[in-house]
Amino acid sequence: MQKLAMTSGYRYRLNGTIQYPVEFAVVQYYRNIKCECITHIAVFWTYEPEVIRIGETLALVCTVADVDIIDQGLIRQWTKGPELICYNGHPIDPIKYSEVVTNENQFKLQINNVTESDLQCNYQCRYSFATQTKKIEISRHNFEYPPANSTKATIKSNVSDESSTIQLHLKKVHPMPNCTVTVGDSQMSLDIVKHHTNGIYYEVYMIKRLANSIKCNGDFEVSCQLIKNYSIAVENKDLCKSEAFTDDSEIENELLVSLLTCFMVLIVVIMVSGFLIFKKRLKRRDSDQEEKNGKDTNNDVESQPCTSSSTISEDIISTTDVNFEEKENFLSQDMNTISGFLKLCVINVMLLSGKDMYISNTKNMFVGTQETVVLNCTCFKENGSSWRVLKTSTVIEPDKNESNQLYIPYTQGLLLNPKLKNPNINISGDYERGECNLIIRNFSADDTGTYKCEYWEAGVTSVIIDTYNVYLRSPPSNLKIQNSIDKDGKKLLRGIEKINLTIVCTVNSGKPEETLELQTNGSTIQRGREGRLEYSFVPTRKDNQQSFVCYAFSEILDNPLVYTVELDILYKPELIIPKINPPTLIEGNSTKLCCRAYGNPNIQTIEWKKNGESVLNDSDSYLCLEFIPLNRSDAGNYTCKATNIVGQSVQSMFYKVLYPPVTHITRLSFEHKIILTCNPRGEPIQYTFADWEHRSEFKDYIRSLRGTEDGKLTIYKAGSISRRHENDGVYTCKSSNGIPDIHGDLYQKGSILINDEGPPIFVKANKPIQFGQYSREINLTVLLYNKFGNIQANISKENKTLNTQTTMEKIATNDVLHNVNVTVNGTKMTFKMVLDKGEDFKEYTITACNQIGCNAYTVMIRSANSPEPPTNVSVLPYETYFKVSWFPGFNGGFSQTFFIEYKTETEEVWRQTASVMDNMQHTMTALLYDISPNTRYYVQVLSNNKIRQCIRNKTNFTLVLSLGESVENQLYQSSPFQNAAAVYHVLIQNETYQNLPALSQDDQTHQMRLYNENGANGQSVSYSNRSVLSQVHGLEIGESSLQYAEVIFEDVPTMQEVVIHGIADRTIYSDIDFMAQHVGQPCNRSESDSESDDDFLYVDGIENFVEKRGNNNS
């Protein structure tokens, strides 16, 4: 035996059928008879009065056709939208509503104090099972909202132009008014200059300008025609004063109202915010309880524009969700007892309050297909209870008079509506027990809906409404996460990094309603109801490939529905640039700069840019720049940019390449000084500076100068105008930043050429004494240093300017700068003169000028002579050649040349070498080849100039023995002579050697000094013309070995040149015969040529002319 689903427990279902007692059949028969009587009843309703006004009373008059008088035993109902507002004369809100039953076939619903919420709503009139539903339509003909009593028209006049202005502001009216002003016998309409619409109301601004002159105390009448005509009070404000369109006091009032309104809105916002926060906290606390409770919803009910005005009912609503399987627990006897007790308490409270109320209970029920459900209701008489149903299926023949079908009346007491088409609906119960239970057999989807039992009890003026939301029990289905795609056997949900992603999980909801949960990593992050769950977040690349699982839990499912997706988060590339190796980038080294990109989807392009310019790109995800080798130009801002379909990413870094500085020098010139600044430019930028170098333009070193720590050098100008150029030349700054160049040099140089402003300078290489010949042309030359402009020069003698032929040419010459002889660029000036008088051999003054100034130089011209013979001739013998050295003598005033003559002892004719130019040095050297070994030679050095081709000098030739085979010679190998290199014969010894030990007490006529590689070593020997050396500083000389040198002295002329020959690192000896006689040889083969008249200089009338020889001024 299965227990039947209903609120009372005395009926049982046997074999799937319902068993009823005998009295039920009798009652059912009576019902059928009465239903046939009321089947043809029809109702319609209208309202009165014809014009509706806010704040007044509106009556809805329901007329029952085909009856003479209202049957008080039948149900009378008024509903507003879906809500019941009056039942059998019992209004839900007695202050707002009341019912009047006439003596005829009408009953009225009076709506007191009509407001906007009472308009534009669906109202339903019901009598028994007959209903009519329609809306109160608002138009300009049936609704009027007159101007407020405080409305006034303002009249202003202007005496200056004899005009008047009437202004009227209607803040809230309906319909659009037509206002007029009457002045005397004239009536004029006010012009609408502006209006606004606010819902069904209008705000209107009107004005009328009157051009005719009026009296300041004239009478004005203003009226507005809506549906009725309304008089408007007139305010003679500022009459006969200047016109002003806007009333200042009105503006102030409106401003004050606006401020108060804003303040009130602010307070309301604060209160609502606090309430929402408090509600959110309560929701968290009761979240578990809310999951168990259903919502009082009906998806089949259309939203209505109007609701009941009752507010007390909202405070006493009790909502409970009950499914079909659990109804036995909720409908047990204990629950009935408790429920009845609670109802009684509520009714007593309402009675004590003195107000008519209503009680509403709501239950949700879930019924399976083909099951039977019993919905319980209380009734004690026929018109004391009614079932109304709202469902999607058509269960009743539609009434053509109905403007909108709302709740369908199913029962009146124990009577079923005869228009019902659904045969599985029945009513059971009796009035004595107070039961009117609605039975639904073979439940199907057509039976789902909202069932309302509305009843009242005798002695109680309150209406009780029991609402059942009945659903067809079904499991949820088609769970899915929207926008997911299938890829490689997975469900993917695609999103983009940093863009809000909403995971939407939907399911076809079942009954009872399921609960949705979204989980990730085993934790629930969101719950949802009503078949939909949404979770929004901003994904990052870390969320890529993360799984989200949506569950649908239902109490009728053994296992929840599951839908899993994997996030496919698209993100723009992530760039990684490894540290560069080596970490210090030095110019000349090799390295590479790499960039790796990761992204979803894959990288499309990757690119390197330098200072904004593309240098390398590829379609791969890895790209390197190689520097082989590094150059300072490689420094800069490098940017790696990678792109995929999501976007692009860039990462930049500035790379410094360390390199030695490039130095640039700047100068600042002042009156007495020049400041040079060394400006290095390298990396790093910390510099140290070495001493400055001063060199000539030909790179001859002049001096070193100490600058400041910051690389500055101050050069003070010379005080003498003739030496202003001493500071000229190339100045070199040396700077270092610790980075060597490719040659390993730590200091780098920068140079600048300095040429100080000054007049032409006569250099030190000038000859203050120059030589010429009588009656012959002379080229007087001076050497000038000039850097500014052209040179203007003249020559004078005894302050008289001479007219001479002058030539100039650019040459390289010498000058002394800061006591250093250096090569400089100069100008050679040549003055051509003929020395045809004796007084021409005097001083001449050369003056040279440029745009800066002038300088002068004096040159003495003297008579020229033949050159003096060379002195200090020495011969160093070798096996096949001689090395001949000599000191040049005075050149006689002209350039001289030298040549060497030599012959063997047995030869008669002298052999002569090619000429050797005078190099203007202290010592000259030449090599004499074609020498036979172990042979005695005579050697002499001669000189000549242009005056005489050759002047036979009174000098002696030298007899020397060339080297033969090596022999042992302990004299040169034994200390302290083992490093001896040569022995020079001093022909005319001008030095006084005080420390030389003498081997003889006789007067010394010749001395020899021993040299090694480092010069004189202090060891010396002397010879006389009578003695023979037996000892040399204690060295024993034996006859059995060649350990000695034979030195033979004989009376010879004092000009005889004697040389002891030897060579370093060789065991040699030399025989020197000082007894040999000089053999005089002519310079030319013709002796007469050398003694011709051309060899003499004739000077007539020259007095005190002295020829000075031996003074070399070259």
BAVEXLUM-252357 format. One record per residue (C-alpha): x, y, z; residue in one letter. Coordinates in steps of 0.1 Angstrom, whole numbers, plus 5000, padded with zeros to 4 digits. Layout:
N
XYZA
...
END
This chain:
1114
500050005000M
501450334989Q
500650655009K
498950914988L
500651254984A
498351505003M
498251705034T
495851475053S
496451115059G
493050935057Y
493050855020R
495050565005Y
495850464969R
495150104961L
496649954930N
497250304915G
493650424919T
492150664944I
489450544968Q
486850794981Y
484050745007P
480350734996V
479551095006E
482151214981F
480051084952A
476951264965V
478851594968V
480351534933Q
476851494918Y
475751824934Y
478751994920R
478051884885N
474552014887I
475652354900K
478552384875C
476052354847E
474152644861C
477152884863I
478852774831T
477253054810H
478053344834I
479953634818A
481553944834V
482954274823F
484254574841W
484554944836T
485855234858Y
484255554871E
484455844870P
485455894834E
488356124843V
490955984866I
492756224889R
495656154912I
494656154948G
491056104942E
488955774944T
488655544914L
485955274913A
486254954891L
482654834884V
482354464876C
478954374859T
477754014858V
475653944827A
472453744826D
471853774864V
469654014883D
471454014916I
474853914929I
474853574945D
476753614978Q
477453244978G
479753264948L
483253384947I
484053744940R
487753834934Q
489754134923W
493454094913T
495954344903K
498454174880G
499153834895P
498353954931E
495053914949L
493754244963I
490154164973C
488353834981Y
484653814987N
484654175001G
487854115021H
490554355008P
494154275013I
494754645021D
491454785036P
492855135036I
493655124999K
490854904987Y
487254834996S
484354644979E
480754754974V
478054514963V
475054684947T
471554564948N
471754474912E
474254264892N
477354474900Q
480054484926F
482654754928K
486354784938L
487055124952Q
490755244949I
491355514974N
493955794969N
494855694934V
498655704926T
500755644895E
501255284906S
497555224903D
497555314866L
498655124835Q
497954794853C
496054474845N
493054434868Y
490954114868Q
487354084879C
486153734888R
482653614896Y
482453244902S
484553104872F
483953404849A
486753654846T
487753964827Q
491254114827T
492254444811K
494354744817K
493555104827I
494855294796E
495855644802I
495155914776S
494656294775R
490856234776H
490656014808N
493456124830F
494156474844E
496856604866Y
496056974873P
498557244881P
499557264918A
497657504939N
500857704945S
501357774908T
501458144900K
501858344868A
504358634870T
503658964852I
506459214847K
506359544828S
508959774814N
508160144814V
510960224791S
509460044761D
505860024774E
505859634772S
504759364796S
505759004799T
503758714814I
505658404826Q
504158074837L
505957754848H
503857444852L
506157184869K
503856874866K
500656854845V
498756614823H
497656644796P
499556924778M
497857244789P
496457534768N
496857854788C
495558204781T
495758544797V
492958794798T
493559174800V
490459364800G
488459254769D
491559094753S
492358724756Q
495658584743M
497258244744S
500558184762L
503358054741D
505057734751I
508757804749V
510057484764K
508657154779H
510056824793H
508456484796T
508756294828N
506855964825G
503256054818I
503656414830Y
504856734814Y
506857024827E
505957334807V
507457684804Y
505157954789M
505658324782I
503658604765K
505058944756R
502559224754L
503559524733A
500659754742N
501059984771S
499259884802I
498660034836K
500859924864C
497759834885N
495959664856G
493859344861D
495159014846F
493458674845E
495358354836V
493758014831S
494857674817C
492657434799Q
493457064806L
490356844807I
488857104829K
489757474830N
491857584859Y
492557944871S
496058044878I
496858294904A
498658614892V
501558774910E
502259134900N
505859104908K
508159384898D
505359554880L
506559854860C
510159754866K
512859624842S
512059284827E
513758974839A
512758634825F
513758424855T
512458474890D
515458504913D
513558364943S
512358074922E
515958004911I
517058014948E
514257784958N
515057544930E
518757554939L
517857484976L
515657194966V
518457054943S
520957074972L
518556904996L
517756634970T
521456564965C
522056545002F
519156295006M
520456084977V
523856074993L
522355955026I
520355685008V
523455574989V
525355535021I
522555345037M
522155115007V
525855045006S
525854955043G
522854725038F
524554555008L
527754495028I
525654355057F
523654135033K
526854005018K
528153895052R
524853725060L
524953545026K
528453405034R
527253285067R
524053125054D
525552995021S
525252635031D
521652685041Q
520852865009E
522052574989E
519252355005K
516452604999N
514752674966G
513653004953K
510053104949D
510253144912T
507953064883N
509553094849N
506053084832D
504853414849V
505353714827E
506554024845S
503754264852Q
503954644853P
502154664886C
502354494920T
500154504951S
500654804973S
500554605005S
503854615024T
502954425055I
502454105035S
506154105026E
507054075062D
505053765069I
505753555038I
507153205046S
508853025018T
509652655018T
510952424991D
509552074992V
510251794967N
507951504961F
510151244979E
510451455011E
506751555014K
506051295040E
508451465064N
507051805058F
503451705059L
503651495091S
501151545119Q
503751725140D
504451985113M
500652035108N
500352105145T
503252355145I
502052515113S
498452565127G
499752705159F
501952955140L
498953055118K
496853105149L
499453325165C
499753545133V
495953575131I
495653685167N
498353945162V
496554085132M
493254095151L
494854285179L
496354525154S
492954615141G
493954575104K
492854325077D
495954125066M
496653825045Y
498953525051I
500953375023S
502753035023N
504752904994T
505952554987K
507852404959N
506952044948M
508651814923F
506551544908V
507551254886G
505751174853T
502450974857Q
502551034894E
499651164915T
499951474936V
497451624961V
497551994969L
495852075002N
493652375008C
491252475035T
487552565029C
484452575051F
481952685025K
481652714987E
482653074984N
485253045012G
487952884990S
489252904955S
492052744935W
493752964908R
496352824885V
498952974863L
500652744838K
501852744803T
499552474788S
496052574778T
493752404802V
490652624797I
488852764767E
490053114763P
487553394770D
487353624740K
486453914763N
489753874783E
492554114773S
495153914791N
494953564806Q
496453554841L
495653304868Y
492853064857I
490152994883P
490052614888Y
487652574917T
485052754938Q
484952564970G
484552204960L
483252294925L
485552254895L
485552514867N
483452354839P
485652514813K
488752304823L
489952084795K
492251874815N
490451554827P
493151454852N
492251744876I
489851684904N
488851834938I
488151644970S
487251715006G
484251855025D
483352175042Y
482952015077E
486551915078R
487552235060G
489252055031E
489352154994C
492251944981N
493151964944L
494151624929I
496351594898I
496551244884R
498951124857N
501151424862F
502851554831S
504751854819A
501352024810D
500552024847D
503552224858T
502652574871G
501752784901T
498752674921Y
497252914946K
494652824972C
492953144985E
490553115014Y
489153285045W
487753145077E
484653245095A
485253505122G
488653595106V
488753885082T
492153795069S
492753615036V
495153315035I
496953225003I
498752894999D
500952884968T
502352564953Y
505052584926N
504652234911V
507452114888Y
507951804868L
510851624884R
513751584859S
517551554861P
519851824847P
521351754813S
523651894786N
526252024810L
528852224792K
531252514794I
530452764767Q
532952864740N
535052554746S
536552384716I
537852034708D
541551994700K
543651684702D
541051504722G
540851784748K
538252044756K
540052384754L
538852724766L
540752994749R
541553324766G
543953614762I
546353724789E
545354034808K
541854034792I
538953944814N
537953584808L
534453454819T
533953084824I
530253014818V
529052674828C
525452604817T
523152304821V
519652234811N
518152264846S
516251984861G
513651974888K
514552004916P
517152264907E
520652144906E
523752314921T
526652404899L
530252414911E
533452524894L
536552374907Q
540252404899T
543152224916N
540552044938G
539152374953S
535752514946T
535952864934I
532352944923Q
528852804928R
525752874907G
522052804904R
519352834878E
521352634853G
524152884849R
527452954866L
529853234857E
533353294870Y
535353594857S
539053654862F
541953804844V
544253524833P
547953534831T
550353304812R
550753104844K
547052994840D
547852834806N
547052464805Q
545252484839Q
542152264842S
538752384853F
535952134862V
532252224863C
530051994883Y
526251974883A
524951824916F
521351704918S
519651504945E
518151274919I
521551194904L
523750924918D
526851094904N
527151464893P
527551574857L
531151664850V
532651894823Y
536351954822T
538252214801V
541852314799E
542752674796L
544552784764D
545753124774I
547153314745L
549853564755Y
552253774737K
555953664737P
558053654769E
561553754762L
564753624779I
568053784771I
570953584787P
573753764803K
576453854778I
579753674781N
582253814789P
580354064812P
582854344803T
582654444767L
585954574756I
586654684721E
588454424701G
586954124720N
584353904704S
580953824719T
577253774709K
573953904721L
571053664721C
567353684726C
564953394732R
561153434730A
558353214744Y
554753274736G
551353114729N
550753074701P
554253034685N
556453324676I
555953474642Q
558853704640T
561753804662I
563954104655E
566954294669W
566954664667K
569754904675K
568855254684N
565455204667G
566855064634E
566354704625S
569654504622V
568554144622L
565253944621N
564053594617D
560953374620S
562453164647D
562153204685S
565953244691Y
568053514675L
571653624682C
573853914672L
577453834668E
580254094673F
583553974658I
585254184670P
583554444691L
583854804680N
582955114698R
580355184672S
578554864685D
577555044717A
573955154718G
570455074729N
569554724717Y
565854614716T
564654264710C
561054254696K
559053934692A
555653904677T
552753654676N
549053694668I
548353824704V
550754114702G
554454194705Q
556854224734S
560054434735V
562954434759Q
565654684757S
569054734772M
571854974767F
575254804761Y
578454994767K
581554894748V
584654994767L
587255144744Y
590255364748P
589655734744P
589855934713V
591356264722T
590456604708H
592156924719I
590557264721T
592357594726R
591457924741L
593758224732S
594258514754F
596558814753E
599358664773H
598558294773K
596957994755I
594957734774I
594757394758L
592057144770T
592456774764C
588956624757N
589056244756P
586056054746R
585955684755G
584255434777E
584555444807P
584655824810I
587055844840Q
590355964827Y
593956014839T
596356244820F
600156214815A
602556494808D
602056694776W
604656674749E
605856964728H
607356874694R
608057054662S
606157014630E
608756754620F
608156564652K
611356674669D
611056654706Y
611156984724I
609956944759R
607456784783S
604856994802L
602856904833R
599156984829G
596256984854T
594456684867E
591556764844D
593656774813G
594357144809K
597657304799L
598457674801T
601157814777I
602458164785Y
603558364755K
607158464751A
607858824761G
610358884733S
608858954699I
611758774683S
611058454702R
607258444700R
607358134679H
609157924706E
605757794717N
604757694682D
604657334673G
602557024680V
601256974715Y
600256614724T
597956524752C
598056164765K
594956034783S
593955694796S
590755544809N
592355204818G
591455044785I
594454964762P
594154994725D
594754704700I
598554774703H
598454744741G
599155114746D
597355234778L
597655604770Y
596155754738Q
597356064722K
595756364707G
597656654691S
597057004680I
599257244661L
599857584677I
601157874658N
601258194678D
600658524662E
603958704656G
606158874630P
608658674609P
611358524630I
614958484619F
615958134629V
619058024647K
620357854615A
621058194600N
624758274593K
625658614608P
628958604588I
628758524551Q
631658534526F
631958674492G
634658764466Q
635559094454Y
634059204421S
631858894421R
628158834428E
627158714462I
623858554473N
623258684508L
620658444523T
618558464555V
616158194569L
612758304582L
610058144602Y
606658284594N
603058164599K
600958474593F
600558634559G
603158724533N
606558844541I
607659194530Q
611559224533A
614259474525N
617959494529I
619859804540S
623459904546K
624260184569E
620560264571N
620260294534K
617860054517T
619359874488L
617659784456N
618559414451T
617059114433Q
615258914460T
613958564458T
612058344483M
611557974486E
610057734511K
612557514528I
612957304559A
615457464582T
616657444618N
615957664648D
616457644686V
613257624705L
613557614743H
617257524739N
616557234715V
617657234679N
614657124658V
613657124622T
611057384612V
609357504581N
610957814569G
611458064541T
614758114525K
615258474512M
618158544488T
619458894481F
621758904450K
624459164452M
627859244435V
630759314458L
632559564435D
633759794463K
635759754494G
633059904515E
630659634504D
632359404529F
630359534558K
627259474579E
623859454562Y
620459474580T
617559264567I
614059364579T
611159124574A
607559214581C
604059054580N
600659174591Q
601659124627I
604959314629G
608659324619C
611959174629N
615459264618A
618659064614Y
622359174607T
624758984584V
628459064580M
629958994546I
633558904547R
636058804520S
636058424512A
639158194514N
640057834506S
639157564532P
641457474560E
642757114560P
641056844581P
642556754615T
642556454638N
642656204610V
642555844621S
642455514603V
640855194617L
642254904596P
640254594586Y
641254314564E
639754454532T
638854814540Y
639755114562F
637555324583K
638855684580V
637655964604S
638556334606W
637556674620F
636556914592P
638357254592G
637057594583F
635357584549N
636557924538G
633058064537G
631757824511F
630557474511S
633457224510Q
633956864500T
636456604510F
638156314493F
640656054504I
643955954487E
645755634494Y
648455414480K
650755124491T
654355174500E
655355044466T
652955244445E
653855574428E
650355704420V
647855794446W
644355654443R
641455884450Q
637955824464T
634755994454A
634156334470S
632356344504V
630056644511M
630556824544D
627756724567N
628357014591M
629056774619Q
631956774643H
633356444630T
633156294596M
633755924586T
634155744554A
635055384544L
637955304521L
637554984502Y
639754784478D
642354724505I
644754424503S
645254244536P
648554264555N
649754554534T
651154894544R
649255194530Y
649655574529Y
646455754536V
645656134536Q
642356344536V
642056654515L
639356924512S
638357194487N
635757464480N
634657674450K
637457934455I
640157684449R
639457344435Q
642057214459C
644457384483I
647357174493R
647257154531N
650357114550K
649456784566T
651156454567N
649856124554F
649355834576T
651055494572L
648855204582V
649054834580L
645954644569S
645054334588L
646153984579G
645653654597E
644653654633S
647353624659V
647353604697E
647953934714N
647753924752Q
648154304752L
644554344740Y
643154034756Q
644454074791S
642754294816S
642454594816P
642754604778F
640554314768Q
637754544757N
639954784738A
638554874704A
640955124688A
643855344695V
643555694680Y
646555904671H
646156254683V
647956484659L
647356814677I
646256744712Q
644557044727N
643156864758E
645256834789T
645056484804Y
646056544839Q
645456184850N
647456014823L
650655844838P
653855914819A
656355644811L
659155894805S
660456204823Q
661056374790D
658756624774D
655856444758Q
655256534722T
652556274715H
649956104736Q
647655814728M
644555734746R
642755394747L
639055364741Y
636455094744N
632855084735E
631855324762N
634455584754G
637655664772A
638355424800N
641155624816G
643955394804Q
646555574782S
650055534770V
652555794760S
655555784738Y
658755984735S
661255994707N
663855804726R
662355524747S
661055184740V
658155044760L
659054744781S
656054744804Q
652454844801V
651054874836H
652854574850G
652254344821L
655154104814E
656154094778I
658153794767G
660153754736E
658853414728S
655253544721S
653653824702L
652453994733Q
653854344726Y
653654624702A
656754784689E
656655164690V
659555334673I
660055704678F
662055924656E
662356294650D
659456374628V
657556694621P
655156784648T
652256764624M
653056394618Q
649956184626E
650455864644V
647855594650V
647855264669I
645455034652H
643354754667G
639954604667I
637654484694A
637354104701D
640254024678R
643853924687T
645654154664I
648654374665Y
649854674645S
653254794636D
653455164635I
656455324620D
656855674631F
660055714612M
658355714578A
658656034559Q
655756234546H
655456224508V
653756534496G
651256504467Q
649556774448P
645756794450C
645756794412N
648156614390R
649256964377S
651157154403E
651157464382S
647357464382D
647257484419S
649557784420E
647957994393S
646958344398D
643458224404D
644658094437D
645258444451F
642958714460L
643859074450Y
642259354469V
643059704460D
642759974486G
641659744514I
643059844547E
643259634579N
641859334561F
642559034582V
641958674571E
640958454600K
641358084595R
640257804616G
636957974626N
634157744614N
630957934615N
629057684594S
END
